[in-house]
Amino acid sequence: MLLGAQLLQVLAWPFLESSVVGRTFLGVIGMVAVGSAVLAVRRTPNVSRAVLFLGAPAMVLTLLEAVFPDEDVIVLMSGLLHCPFYFYVSYAMLRYLFHDEDVTTDEYFATGAAFTVVAWAFAYAFAFVQVVWPDSFSNAGGFDHTWFELLYLSFSTLTSVGLSDIVAVGAQARSILMVEMMVGVFYIAMVVSRMVGLTMMRRR
């Protein structure tokens, strides 16, 4: 459900981002999917607190962002809450993936979902940086970029394809971008390779 919701957001965003109702719909669906994934992965008090103190306020800010997309204070607070929440979700999913030696179908989907969640987390980190340190990202169109453009940059960096036309020109932006590059490489090296190895062992 989480992976499907994330991919649906990516495909539908260009068609709905100009509409307040459309942005609200996509944001709420995304937050509900992520919150549900956390609860499904680990039903512990820590998860409950993360959803309560990070997820619930982030959902409210998602709605506010849809109505007031250019308000820096809302974007700043949204980044401060969304970023750690998404990183916590990815951490919980990776714990689930490394919990046992049996590879199941849901773990294959969790591998992809955890990857997209990390991309979302860094996109919100970029949005935060763009507010605190203006002119941190640049392209031919200027310095101010929408959240979807920053998500595109995040996916391009995390996958190491480097296809984004947006360039980090600020020192803070470049430092976070370098961290994302390392995360992308380690994800392939540690998570994907482990899943492939366990799959081969099961077949043997």
DRENDO-1510 file (C-alpha; in Angstrom, 1 decimal, always signed):
<recs>
REC; n; res; u; v; w
REC; 1; MET; +0.0; +0.0; +0.0 .
REC; 2; LEU; +2.8; +2.4; +0.9 .
REC; 3; LEU; +4.8; +1.8; -2.3 .
REC; 4; GLY; +1.7; +2.1; -4.4 .
REC; 5; ALA; +0.7; +5.4; -2.7 .
REC; 6; GLN; +4.2; +6.8; -3.2 .
REC; 7; LEU; +4.3; +5.9; -6.9 .
REC; 8; LEU; +0.7; +7.3; -7.3 .
REC; 9; GLN; +1.8; +10.6; -5.8 .
REC; 10; VAL; +4.8; +10.8; -8.2 .
REC; 11; LEU; +2.6; +10.1; -11.3 .
REC; 12; ALA; -0.4; +12.3; -10.2 .
REC; 13; TRP; +1.5; +15.3; -8.8 .
REC; 14; PRO; +2.1; +17.1; -12.1 .
REC; 15; PHE; -1.6; +17.0; -12.8 .
REC; 16; LEU; -2.9; +17.9; -9.4 .
REC; 17; GLU; -0.3; +20.3; -7.9 .
REC; 18; SER; -2.0; +23.4; -9.3 .
REC; 19; SER; -5.2; +22.5; -7.4 .
REC; 20; VAL; -5.6; +23.0; -3.6 .
REC; 21; VAL; -7.9; +20.0; -3.4 .
REC; 22; GLY; -5.5; +17.9; -5.4 .
REC; 23; ARG; -2.5; +18.7; -3.3 .
REC; 24; THR; -4.5; +18.1; -0.1 .
REC; 25; PHE; -5.7; +14.7; -1.4 .
REC; 26; LEU; -2.2; +13.6; -2.4 .
REC; 27; GLY; -0.7; +14.8; +0.9 .
REC; 28; VAL; -3.2; +13.1; +3.1 .
REC; 29; ILE; -3.1; +9.9; +1.2 .
REC; 30; GLY; +0.6; +9.8; +1.5 .
REC; 31; MET; +0.7; +10.5; +5.2 .
REC; 32; VAL; -2.0; +7.9; +5.9 .
REC; 33; ALA; -0.1; +5.3; +3.9 .
REC; 34; VAL; +3.2; +6.0; +5.8 .
REC; 35; GLY; +1.5; +6.0; +9.2 .
REC; 36; SER; -0.2; +2.7; +8.4 .
REC; 37; ALA; +3.1; +1.2; +7.2 .
REC; 38; VAL; +4.8; +2.1; +10.5 .
REC; 39; LEU; +2.1; +0.5; +12.6 .
REC; 40; ALA; +2.1; -2.6; +10.4 .
REC; 41; VAL; +5.9; -2.9; +10.7 .
REC; 42; ARG; +6.4; -2.5; +14.4 .
REC; 43; ARG; +3.5; -2.2; +16.9 .
REC; 44; THR; +5.6; -0.8; +19.7 .
REC; 45; PRO; +5.2; +2.2; +22.1 .
REC; 46; ASN; +8.1; +4.0; +20.3 .
REC; 47; VAL; +6.2; +3.7; +17.0 .
REC; 48; SER; +3.0; +5.0; +18.5 .
REC; 49; ARG; +4.9; +8.0; +19.9 .
REC; 50; ALA; +6.5; +8.7; +16.6 .
REC; 51; VAL; +3.2; +8.7; +14.8 .
REC; 52; LEU; +1.6; +10.8; +17.5 .
REC; 53; PHE; +4.3; +13.5; +17.9 .
REC; 54; LEU; +5.6; +13.6; +14.4 .
REC; 55; GLY; +3.1; +12.0; +12.0 .
REC; 56; ALA; -0.1; +13.7; +13.3 .
REC; 57; PRO; +1.3; +17.3; +13.2 .
REC; 58; ALA; +2.9; +16.6; +9.9 .
REC; 59; MET; -0.5; +15.6; +8.4 .
REC; 60; VAL; -1.9; +18.9; +9.6 .
REC; 61; LEU; +0.9; +20.8; +8.1 .
REC; 62; THR; +0.4; +18.9; +4.8 .
REC; 63; LEU; -3.1; +20.3; +4.7 .
REC; 64; LEU; -1.8; +23.8; +5.5 .
REC; 65; GLU; +0.9; +23.5; +2.8 .
REC; 66; ALA; -1.8; +22.6; +0.3 .
REC; 67; VAL; -3.7; +25.8; +1.1 .
REC; 68; PHE; -0.7; +28.1; +1.6 .
REC; 69; PRO; +2.2; +26.6; -0.5 .
REC; 70; ASP; +4.3; +29.8; -0.4 .
REC; 71; GLU; +4.2; +30.4; +3.3 .
REC; 72; ASP; +7.8; +29.9; +4.5 .
REC; 73; VAL; +6.9; +29.3; +8.1 .
REC; 74; ILE; +4.6; +26.4; +7.1 .
REC; 75; VAL; +7.1; +24.9; +4.7 .
REC; 76; LEU; +9.8; +25.2; +7.4 .
REC; 77; MET; +7.7; +23.5; +10.1 .
REC; 78; SER; +6.6; +20.9; +7.6 .
REC; 79; GLY; +10.2; +20.0; +6.8 .
REC; 80; LEU; +11.1; +19.8; +10.5 .
REC; 81; LEU; +8.4; +17.3; +11.1 .
REC; 82; HIS; +8.2; +15.3; +7.8 .
REC; 83; CYS; +11.9; +14.7; +7.5 .
REC; 84; PRO; +12.4; +12.9; +10.9 .
REC; 85; PHE; +9.1; +11.1; +10.5 .
REC; 86; TYR; +10.0; +9.7; +7.1 .
REC; 87; PHE; +13.5; +8.7; +8.3 .
REC; 88; TYR; +11.9; +6.9; +11.3 .
REC; 89; VAL; +9.5; +5.1; +8.9 .
REC; 90; SER; +12.5; +4.0; +6.7 .
REC; 91; TYR; +14.3; +2.8; +9.9 .
REC; 92; ALA; +11.4; +0.8; +11.0 .
REC; 93; MET; +11.0; -0.8; +7.6 .
REC; 94; LEU; +14.7; -1.7; +7.4 .
REC; 95; ARG; +14.5; -3.3; +10.9 .
REC; 96; TYR; +11.6; -5.4; +9.5 .
REC; 97; LEU; +13.7; -6.4; +6.5 .
REC; 98; PHE; +16.7; -7.4; +8.6 .
REC; 99; HIS; +14.6; -9.1; +11.3 .
REC; 100; ASP; +14.8; -12.7; +9.9 .
REC; 101; GLU; +16.5; -14.7; +7.2 .
REC; 102; ASP; +13.3; -15.5; +5.3 .
REC; 103; VAL; +12.5; -13.4; +2.2 .
REC; 104; THR; +8.8; -13.0; +1.6 .
REC; 105; THR; +6.8; -11.1; -0.9 .
REC; 106; ASP; +5.9; -8.2; +1.5 .
REC; 107; GLU; +9.7; -7.8; +2.1 .
REC; 108; TYR; +10.3; -7.2; -1.6 .
REC; 109; PHE; +7.7; -4.5; -1.6 .
REC; 110; ALA; +9.1; -3.1; +1.7 .
REC; 111; THR; +12.5; -2.8; +0.0 .
REC; 112; GLY; +11.1; -0.5; -2.6 .
REC; 113; ALA; +8.9; +1.4; -0.2 .
REC; 114; ALA; +11.7; +2.1; +2.2 .
REC; 115; PHE; +13.7; +3.5; -0.7 .
REC; 116; THR; +11.0; +5.9; -1.7 .
REC; 117; VAL; +10.4; +7.0; +1.9 .
REC; 118; VAL; +14.1; +8.0; +2.1 .
REC; 119; ALA; +13.7; +10.0; -1.1 .
REC; 120; TRP; +10.7; +11.8; +0.5 .
REC; 121; ALA; +12.7; +12.5; +3.7 .
REC; 122; PHE; +15.5; +14.2; +1.8 .
REC; 123; ALA; +13.1; +16.2; -0.3 .
REC; 124; TYR; +11.6; +17.7; +2.9 .
REC; 125; ALA; +15.2; +18.3; +4.1 .
REC; 126; PHE; +15.9; +20.2; +0.9 .
REC; 127; ALA; +12.7; +22.2; +1.3 .
REC; 128; PHE; +13.8; +23.2; +4.8 .
REC; 129; VAL; +17.3; +24.2; +3.5 .
REC; 130; GLN; +15.7; +26.3; +0.8 .
REC; 131; VAL; +13.8; +28.3; +3.4 .
REC; 132; VAL; +16.6; +28.7; +5.9 .
REC; 133; TRP; +19.4; +29.3; +3.3 .
REC; 134; PRO; +17.8; +30.9; +0.2 .
REC; 135; ASP; +19.3; +30.4; -3.2 .
REC; 136; SER; +20.7; +27.0; -2.1 .
REC; 137; PHE; +19.5; +25.3; -5.3 .
REC; 138; SER; +19.7; +26.7; -8.8 .
REC; 139; ASN; +18.8; +25.8; -12.4 .
REC; 140; ALA; +17.9; +27.7; -15.5 .
REC; 141; GLY; +14.6; +28.8; -14.1 .
REC; 142; GLY; +16.0; +30.4; -11.0 .
REC; 143; PHE; +16.5; +29.6; -7.3 .
REC; 144; ASP; +13.0; +28.9; -5.9 .
REC; 145; HIS; +11.8; +25.4; -6.5 .
REC; 146; THR; +8.6; +23.6; -5.8 .
REC; 147; TRP; +8.5; +20.6; -3.5 .
REC; 148; PHE; +8.0; +18.3; -6.5 .
REC; 149; GLU; +11.1; +19.6; -8.1 .
REC; 150; LEU; +13.1; +19.0; -4.9 .
REC; 151; LEU; +11.6; +15.4; -4.8 .
REC; 152; TYR; +12.9; +15.0; -8.4 .
REC; 153; LEU; +16.4; +16.1; -7.2 .
REC; 154; SER; +16.2; +13.7; -4.3 .
REC; 155; PHE; +15.3; +10.7; -6.5 .
REC; 156; SER; +18.1; +11.6; -9.0 .
REC; 157; THR; +20.6; +11.9; -6.2 .
REC; 158; LEU; +19.5; +8.8; -4.2 .
REC; 159; THR; +19.6; +6.6; -7.3 .
REC; 160; SER; +22.9; +8.1; -8.4 .
REC; 161; VAL; +21.6; +8.7; -11.9 .
REC; 162; GLY; +22.3; +12.5; -11.7 .
REC; 163; LEU; +19.6; +13.4; -14.2 .
REC; 164; SER; +18.3; +16.4; -12.3 .
REC; 165; ASP; +18.7; +19.8; -13.8 .
REC; 166; ILE; +18.7; +21.4; -10.3 .
REC; 167; VAL; +22.1; +22.0; -8.8 .
REC; 168; ALA; +23.0; +22.5; -5.2 .
REC; 169; VAL; +25.0; +25.8; -5.0 .
REC; 170; GLY; +24.9; +26.4; -1.2 .
REC; 171; ALA; +27.3; +24.8; +1.2 .
REC; 172; GLN; +24.5; +23.4; +3.4 .
REC; 173; ALA; +22.6; +22.0; +0.4 .
REC; 174; ARG; +25.7; +20.4; -0.9 .
REC; 175; SER; +26.5; +18.7; +2.4 .
REC; 176; ILE; +23.0; +17.2; +2.7 .
REC; 177; LEU; +23.2; +16.1; -1.0 .
REC; 178; MET; +26.5; +14.3; -0.3 .
REC; 179; VAL; +24.9; +12.5; +2.6 .
REC; 180; GLU; +22.1; +11.4; +0.3 .
REC; 181; MET; +24.6; +10.1; -2.2 .
REC; 182; MET; +26.2; +8.0; +0.5 .
REC; 183; VAL; +22.8; +6.7; +1.7 .
REC; 184; GLY; +21.9; +5.7; -1.9 .
REC; 185; VAL; +25.1; +3.7; -2.4 .
REC; 186; PHE; +24.9; +2.0; +1.0 .
REC; 187; TYR; +21.2; +1.1; +0.4 .
REC; 188; ILE; +22.2; -0.8; -2.7 .
REC; 189; ALA; +25.2; -2.3; -1.1 .
REC; 190; MET; +23.6; -3.4; +2.2 .
REC; 191; VAL; +19.8; -3.8; +1.7 .
REC; 192; VAL; +19.4; -4.8; -1.9 .
REC; 193; SER; +22.4; -7.1; -1.9 .
REC; 194; ARG; +21.2; -8.8; +1.2 .
REC; 195; MET; +17.8; -9.4; -0.3 .
REC; 196; VAL; +19.4; -10.8; -3.4 .
REC; 197; GLY; +21.7; -13.0; -1.4 .
REC; 198; LEU; +18.9; -14.4; +0.8 .
REC; 199; THR; +16.8; -15.1; -2.3 .
REC; 200; MET; +19.6; -17.1; -3.9 .
REC; 201; MET; +20.1; -19.0; -0.7 .
REC; 202; ARG; +16.4; -19.9; -0.5 .
REC; 203; ARG; +16.4; -21.2; -4.1 .
REC; 204; ARG; +19.4; -23.4; -3.4 .
</recs>
